[in-house]
């Protein structure tokens, strides 16, 4: 922290998507510098290009090459490359993937070195990143290896929080990842995050089934009987966990409003209903890491890149949620530190 304000690192994402547009719109908001110190990992030339493209001539930033030069009253741009880059809004290119990778790696390094407190990532294109030598399915897997911990993809919007057992896994391979140990581990992770990151004292968790109608007692698949129900029963020994629920009926009946968190079995099972209910305001939070990382709940949106119509709401929410989670973690650490020793009360003789 600097001047009691949280330092937020921001990776620029894909140059040809809407990442820099939503970042600059968010950083242009008055009063932001009163609550945090933003540092965008990019270049002076790139930011100047987007400032002109978006007509944000009044947007002022502080370019820096050393973290001792951080300005606390306006946005900072850490120069992680100097050269002029060919920017083509709306086109996925190997160039845009290369500089997304450079920005992400520089921001991650700064997080590990405690130069920034939290990380907010703008959307990337996995294919162009991989062309540039990024050997991961996405942000989640990369940050899990780089930052330590076991990542859990958790989509959040107000009181709706949806986690997934399997993330970027092909649908044909999902069932082989649904084991009692893995489902139980994700329940435990979700429970811990709800308490530690969101301040929920006694989290109530719903677990979805894998198969249609949650398997109908084995008539439509047996993963519920062999893996999911045993995990739920084990978790119930120490937590408030319910299920397995049929995913369609669960969200169709608004049952999610009765729970603090929902655990889905695979990516689309959780993300489709989440985005239908909260698209534009949702945040992708990677729980389970040793550091706080959030991102907006949408992708690069090439179809509107450069048209000055991208909505920054989700990115703004990601930034604010990163601040809140960081504060919640530190508050719990303070509360849990040096607990008073238990002293039995001695009864006086009558």
C-alpha positions as CSV (number, residue, x, y, z in Angstrom):
1,X,0.0,0.0,0.0
2,X,1.0,3.6,-0.6
3,X,-0.4,6.4,1.5
4,X,-2.8,3.8,3.0
5,X,-4.2,3.2,-0.6
6,X,-4.2,-0.1,-2.3
7,X,-1.9,-0.3,-5.3
8,X,-3.8,-1.9,-8.2
9,X,-1.8,-3.5,-11.1
10,X,-3.6,-3.7,-14.4
11,X,-2.6,-5.9,-17.4
12,X,-3.6,-4.3,-20.7
13,X,-5.0,-7.5,-22.3
14,X,-5.4,-7.8,-26.1
15,X,-4.4,-4.5,-27.8
16,X,-6.9,-5.1,-30.6
17,X,-9.9,-5.8,-28.3
18,X,-11.7,-3.5,-25.9
19,X,-9.3,-3.9,-23.0
20,X,-7.5,-0.5,-23.2
21,X,-10.9,1.3,-23.9
22,X,-12.5,-0.1,-20.7
23,X,-9.3,0.5,-18.7
24,X,-9.0,4.2,-19.7
25,X,-12.7,4.9,-19.2
26,X,-12.5,3.4,-15.7
27,X,-9.2,5.2,-14.8
28,X,-10.8,8.5,-16.1
29,X,-13.4,8.4,-13.4
30,X,-13.1,11.3,-10.9
31,X,-12.3,10.3,-7.4
32,X,-10.6,7.0,-8.2
33,X,-7.3,8.2,-7.0
34,X,-8.8,8.9,-3.6
35,X,-9.3,5.1,-3.0
36,X,-6.5,3.4,-4.9
37,X,-3.2,3.8,-6.8
38,X,-3.7,2.3,-10.3
39,X,-0.7,1.1,-12.3
40,X,-1.3,0.0,-15.9
41,X,1.4,-2.2,-17.4
42,X,1.7,-1.0,-21.0
43,X,3.7,1.7,-22.8
44,X,3.4,5.5,-23.1
45,X,2.9,5.2,-26.9
46,X,0.1,2.6,-26.6
47,X,-1.8,4.6,-23.9
48,X,-1.4,7.8,-25.9
49,X,-2.8,6.1,-29.0
50,X,-5.9,4.9,-27.2
51,X,-6.3,8.3,-25.4
52,X,-6.5,10.0,-28.8
53,X,-8.7,7.3,-30.3
54,X,-11.2,7.6,-27.4
55,X,-11.1,11.4,-27.3
56,X,-9.9,11.4,-23.8
57,X,-7.4,14.3,-24.2
58,X,-7.9,15.3,-20.6
59,X,-6.8,11.9,-19.3
60,X,-3.4,12.4,-17.7
61,X,-1.1,9.6,-16.6
62,X,2.3,9.3,-15.0
63,X,4.8,7.2,-17.0
64,X,7.3,5.3,-14.9
65,X,10.1,2.8,-15.2
66,X,10.8,2.4,-11.5
67,X,8.2,1.9,-8.8
68,X,9.8,4.6,-6.7
69,X,8.3,7.0,-9.3
70,X,4.7,6.0,-8.6
71,X,2.2,9.0,-8.5
72,X,-0.6,8.7,-5.9
73,X,-2.9,11.4,-7.4
74,X,-3.3,10.1,-11.0
75,X,-3.0,6.8,-13.0
76,X,0.4,5.4,-13.6
77,X,1.7,3.6,-16.7
78,X,4.6,1.2,-16.0
79,X,6.6,1.1,-19.2
80,X,7.1,-2.6,-20.0
81,X,8.0,-2.1,-23.7
82,X,9.2,1.0,-25.6
83,X,8.6,0.2,-29.2
84,X,5.7,1.5,-31.3
85,X,3.2,-1.3,-31.9
86,X,0.9,-1.9,-34.9
87,X,-2.6,-1.7,-33.3
88,X,-5.5,-3.0,-35.4
89,X,-8.8,-2.8,-33.4
90,X,-11.0,-5.7,-34.1
91,X,-8.4,-8.0,-35.5
92,X,-6.8,-10.9,-33.5
93,X,-3.1,-10.9,-34.4
94,X,0.1,-12.4,-33.2
95,X,1.3,-8.9,-32.4
96,X,-1.6,-8.2,-30.0
97,X,-1.0,-11.6,-28.3
98,X,2.7,-10.8,-27.9
99,X,2.1,-7.6,-26.0
100,X,-0.7,-9.0,-24.0
101,X,1.8,-11.6,-22.8
102,X,4.5,-9.0,-22.0
103,X,2.0,-6.9,-20.0
104,X,0.7,-9.9,-18.0
105,X,4.1,-11.2,-17.2
106,X,5.3,-7.8,-16.1
107,X,2.3,-7.3,-13.9
108,X,2.6,-10.8,-12.4
109,X,6.3,-10.1,-11.6
110,X,5.4,-6.9,-9.8
111,X,2.7,-8.7,-7.8
112,X,5.2,-11.4,-6.7
113,X,7.7,-8.6,-5.7
114,X,4.9,-6.8,-3.7
115,X,5.2,-3.7,-5.9
116,X,1.5,-3.9,-6.4
117,X,-1.2,-5.3,-4.0
118,X,-3.7,-6.8,-6.4
119,X,-4.0,-7.6,-10.1
120,X,-6.9,-6.8,-12.4
121,X,-6.5,-8.4,-15.9
122,X,-8.1,-7.2,-19.1
123,X,-9.4,-9.8,-21.6
124,X,-7.0,-11.8,-23.7
125,X,-7.2,-14.0,-26.8
126,X,-5.9,-17.4,-25.8
127,X,-5.0,-18.3,-29.4
128,X,-2.9,-15.2,-30.1
129,X,-1.3,-15.5,-26.7
130,X,-0.3,-19.1,-27.4
131,X,1.2,-18.0,-30.7
132,X,3.4,-15.7,-28.7
133,X,4.6,-18.6,-26.5
134,X,2.0,-18.5,-23.7
135,X,1.6,-22.2,-22.9
136,X,-1.6,-22.1,-20.8
137,X,-5.3,-22.4,-21.5
138,X,-6.0,-19.1,-19.9
139,X,-5.3,-16.6,-17.1
140,X,-6.4,-18.9,-14.4
141,X,-4.0,-21.7,-15.1
142,X,-1.1,-19.3,-15.7
143,X,-1.7,-17.4,-12.4
144,X,-2.2,-20.6,-10.5
145,X,1.4,-21.7,-11.4
146,X,2.9,-18.3,-11.1
147,X,1.3,-17.0,-7.9
148,X,1.0,-20.2,-5.8
149,X,-2.1,-21.8,-4.5
150,X,-4.9,-23.8,-6.2
151,X,-7.0,-21.6,-8.4
152,X,-10.8,-21.7,-8.3
153,X,-12.7,-19.8,-11.0
154,X,-15.4,-17.9,-9.2
155,X,-17.9,-15.6,-11.0
156,X,-19.4,-12.9,-8.7
157,X,-22.1,-10.3,-8.9
158,X,-23.6,-8.8,-5.8
159,X,-24.8,-11.9,-3.8
160,X,-24.5,-14.3,-6.7
161,X,-21.3,-16.4,-6.7
162,X,-20.8,-19.3,-9.0
163,X,-17.7,-21.5,-8.9
164,X,-16.7,-24.4,-11.2
165,X,-15.1,-27.8,-10.6
166,X,-13.5,-27.9,-14.0
167,X,-12.6,-24.8,-15.9
168,X,-11.0,-24.8,-19.4
169,X,-11.6,-28.5,-20.0
170,X,-13.1,-29.9,-23.2
171,X,-16.7,-31.1,-22.6
172,X,-15.9,-34.6,-23.7
173,X,-13.3,-34.8,-20.9
174,X,-15.3,-33.3,-18.0
175,X,-16.7,-36.5,-16.5
176,X,-13.3,-38.0,-15.9
177,X,-12.4,-35.0,-13.7
178,X,-15.5,-35.4,-11.5
179,X,-14.2,-37.4,-8.6
180,X,-15.2,-37.3,-4.9
181,X,-11.8,-35.9,-3.9
182,X,-11.9,-33.1,-6.5
183,X,-15.5,-32.1,-5.8
184,X,-14.8,-32.1,-2.1
185,X,-11.7,-30.0,-2.6
186,X,-13.6,-27.4,-4.6
187,X,-16.4,-27.3,-2.0
188,X,-13.8,-26.6,0.7
189,X,-12.1,-23.9,-1.4
190,X,-15.4,-22.2,-2.1
191,X,-16.3,-22.3,1.6
192,X,-13.0,-20.8,2.6
193,X,-13.3,-18.1,-0.1
194,X,-16.8,-17.1,1.0
195,X,-15.5,-16.7,4.6
196,X,-12.1,-15.2,3.9
197,X,-12.7,-13.1,0.8
198,X,-16.3,-12.1,1.2
199,X,-16.8,-12.1,4.9
200,X,-19.7,-14.6,5.0
201,X,-19.6,-16.1,8.5
202,X,-21.5,-19.3,7.8
203,X,-21.6,-19.9,4.1
204,X,-24.5,-21.9,2.6
205,X,-23.4,-23.7,-0.5
206,X,-25.4,-25.4,-3.3
207,X,-23.8,-28.1,-5.5
208,X,-25.1,-28.9,-9.0
209,X,-25.2,-32.3,-10.5
210,X,-23.3,-33.2,-13.7
211,X,-26.1,-34.9,-15.6
212,X,-29.5,-33.8,-16.7
213,X,-31.9,-33.9,-13.8
214,X,-28.9,-34.6,-11.5
215,X,-28.7,-38.1,-12.9
216,X,-32.3,-39.2,-11.8
217,X,-30.9,-41.6,-9.3
218,X,-28.5,-43.3,-11.8
219,X,-30.9,-43.4,-14.8
220,X,-29.1,-40.7,-16.7
221,X,-25.5,-41.1,-15.5
222,X,-24.0,-42.2,-12.2
223,X,-21.5,-39.4,-11.4
224,X,-23.9,-38.0,-8.8
225,X,-24.1,-41.3,-7.0
226,X,-20.4,-42.3,-7.3
227,X,-18.7,-38.9,-6.8
228,X,-20.8,-35.8,-6.1
229,X,-23.1,-37.1,-3.3
230,X,-20.2,-38.7,-1.4
231,X,-18.4,-35.4,-1.6
232,X,-21.5,-33.5,-0.3
233,X,-22.0,-35.9,2.5
234,X,-18.4,-35.6,3.6
235,X,-18.6,-31.8,3.4
236,X,-21.8,-31.7,5.5
237,X,-19.8,-32.9,8.5
238,X,-18.4,-29.4,8.9
239,X,-20.2,-27.1,6.4
240,X,-23.7,-26.1,5.2
241,X,-23.7,-27.9,1.8
242,X,-26.8,-29.0,-0.2
243,X,-27.4,-30.9,-3.4
244,X,-26.9,-32.1,-6.0
245,X,-29.4,-29.9,-7.8
246,X,-30.5,-30.2,-11.4
247,X,-28.9,-27.1,-13.0
248,X,-31.8,-26.1,-15.2
249,X,-34.4,-26.2,-12.5
250,X,-32.1,-24.7,-9.9
251,X,-31.6,-21.4,-11.9
252,X,-35.0,-21.5,-13.5
253,X,-36.6,-21.4,-10.0
254,X,-34.2,-18.7,-8.7
255,X,-33.0,-21.1,-6.1
256,X,-29.5,-19.5,-6.3
257,X,-30.9,-16.6,-4.2
258,X,-31.1,-18.9,-1.2
259,X,-27.3,-19.6,-1.2
260,X,-24.1,-17.7,-0.6
261,X,-22.3,-19.8,-3.3
262,X,-23.0,-22.3,-6.0
263,X,-20.6,-25.0,-7.3
264,X,-21.1,-26.1,-10.9
265,X,-19.4,-29.1,-12.4
266,X,-18.1,-27.5,-15.6
267,X,-17.5,-24.1,-17.3
268,X,-20.7,-23.5,-19.3
269,X,-23.0,-25.1,-16.7
270,X,-22.0,-22.3,-14.3
271,X,-21.1,-19.4,-16.7
272,X,-24.1,-19.5,-19.0
273,X,-26.7,-18.9,-16.2
274,X,-24.4,-16.5,-14.5
275,X,-23.9,-14.3,-17.6
276,X,-27.6,-14.5,-18.3
277,X,-28.4,-13.1,-14.9
278,X,-25.5,-10.7,-14.4
279,X,-23.7,-10.0,-17.7
280,X,-22.1,-6.6,-17.7
281,X,-21.7,-6.3,-14.0
282,X,-20.1,-9.7,-13.2
283,X,-16.5,-10.2,-12.1
284,X,-14.3,-13.2,-12.6
285,X,-12.3,-13.7,-9.4
286,X,-9.6,-16.4,-9.1
287,X,-10.1,-17.7,-5.6
288,X,-7.5,-20.0,-3.9
289,X,-4.4,-18.0,-4.9
290,X,-1.9,-16.3,-2.5
291,X,-2.8,-13.0,-4.2
292,X,-6.0,-11.3,-5.3
293,X,-6.8,-11.4,-9.0
294,X,-10.0,-10.2,-10.7
295,X,-11.1,-9.6,-14.3
296,X,-14.3,-8.5,-16.1
297,X,-16.7,-11.3,-17.0
298,X,-16.4,-10.8,-20.8
299,X,-13.9,-11.3,-23.6
300,X,-12.1,-9.2,-26.1
301,X,-15.3,-8.2,-28.0
302,X,-13.4,-7.6,-31.2
303,X,-16.7,-6.8,-33.0
304,X,-17.0,-3.4,-31.1
305,X,-13.3,-2.7,-30.6
306,X,-12.3,0.8,-31.6
307,X,-15.9,2.0,-31.9
308,X,-15.9,3.8,-28.5
309,X,-19.0,1.9,-27.4
310,X,-17.6,-0.7,-25.0
311,X,-19.1,-0.7,-21.5
312,X,-16.6,-0.5,-18.7
313,X,-19.0,-1.5,-16.0
314,X,-17.7,-5.0,-15.5
315,X,-14.0,-3.9,-15.5
316,X,-14.9,-1.2,-12.9
317,X,-16.6,-3.8,-10.7
318,X,-13.5,-6.0,-11.0
319,X,-11.3,-3.2,-9.8
320,X,-13.6,-2.4,-6.8
321,X,-14.0,-6.1,-6.0
322,X,-10.2,-6.5,-5.9
323,X,-10.0,-3.7,-3.4
324,X,-12.8,-5.2,-1.2
325,X,-11.3,-8.7,-1.2
326,X,-7.9,-7.4,-0.3
327,X,-9.4,-5.5,2.6
328,X,-11.5,-8.5,3.7
329,X,-8.4,-10.8,3.7
330,X,-6.4,-8.4,5.8
331,X,-9.2,-7.8,8.2
332,X,-9.6,-11.5,8.8
333,X,-5.9,-11.9,9.3
334,X,-5.9,-9.1,11.9
335,X,-8.9,-10.6,13.7
336,X,-7.3,-14.1,13.6
337,X,-3.9,-13.0,14.7
338,X,-2.8,-13.7,18.4
339,X,-6.1,-15.0,19.6
340,X,-6.7,-14.9,23.4
341,X,-5.8,-18.1,25.1
342,X,-8.8,-20.0,26.5
343,X,-9.1,-19.8,30.2
344,X,-11.6,-22.0,32.0
345,X,-13.8,-20.2,34.5
346,X,-13.3,-21.4,38.0
347,X,-16.4,-21.9,39.9
348,X,-16.5,-20.6,43.4
349,X,-17.4,-23.0,46.2
350,X,-20.9,-22.4,47.6
